[in-house]
Amino acid sequence: MDFSAVEMQDLLGRIITLITDWGLKVLGAVVVLIVGRMVAKATRKAVRRALERGKMDPTLVPFVSSLVYYLVMAFVLIAVLGMVGIETASMIAVLGAAGLAVGLALQGTMSNFASGVMLLIFRPFYKGDFIEAAGVAGSVDTVGIFTTTLNTPDNVRIVLPNGTVWGQTIKNYATNPTRRVDLVMGISYDDDIGAAMETINRVLDSEPRVLKDPAPTVAVSELADSSVNFVVRPWCAKEDYWGVYFDLTRALKEELEKSGCSIPYPQTDVHLHQVAGSAA
């Protein structure tokens, strides 16, 4: 056997050894990655079911289950890197430094994450609450790691970054059990104010959804250009708000007209003065 043949045999032996060693490591790493991902998904589903059985607030369920999934995947990736011979201690240090750099580059994303945590800690709203935030209004669907999802009354889905929700004023229309309905009704200057107030109070008394306590407010609020305006402020349960608003608007208009009051239109009075001609 000549020298070249010996070298070839040695090279083949090294290649076989390398393939055997690294092939098994890579194969094992791939298996761990696949199994780990399956375990992460199963853990996420198990956590979601446990939270739902525990009757936890629905807005917390997707946030916590997603967080658990990513934590499990982080451990899986560290294990995979260790199997292929990468020092995990140094890798964690490198990932920490890289994470700091990425965090500085993605300050907005990190801010959304932090805001999501704050929303879930202080709970200014819950799933299903009708809120107004960041200039839009809708019913809360989910609070995710980075975004909050609302459904508008006309069924349009709006996704808001958590930073814009937490960083601005939040109006929650569903927290308190009652709401006040604010209406403005106008009558002519020629109409009887006492009769109009009596009619308005009668309409409010006949509406079963209007609460007796707190009592409705009916008062003259403005002597406007074309009308005497009343503020009509009854209270109702929050779920009856729009029904009371629409029905009272119609009922008050119809009953005021039946009582002899007129609903004035904007008008302008023009007075003509005859000026005598000047002497010639």
Secondary structure, 3 states (H helix, E strand, C coil): CCHHHHHHHHHHHHHHHHHHHHHHHHHHHHHHHHHHHHHHHHHHHHHHHHHHHCCCCCCHHHHHHHHHHHHHHHHHHHHHHHHCCCCHHHHHHHHHHHHHHHHHHCHHHHHHHHHHHHHHHHCCCCCCCEEEECCEEEEEEEECCCEEEEECCCCCEEEEEHHHHHCCCEEECCCCCEEECCEEEEECCCCCHHHHHHHHHHHHHHCCCCCCCCCCEEEEEEECCCCEEEEEECEEEHHHHHHHHHHHHHHHHHHHHHCCCCCCCCCCCCCCCCCCCCCC
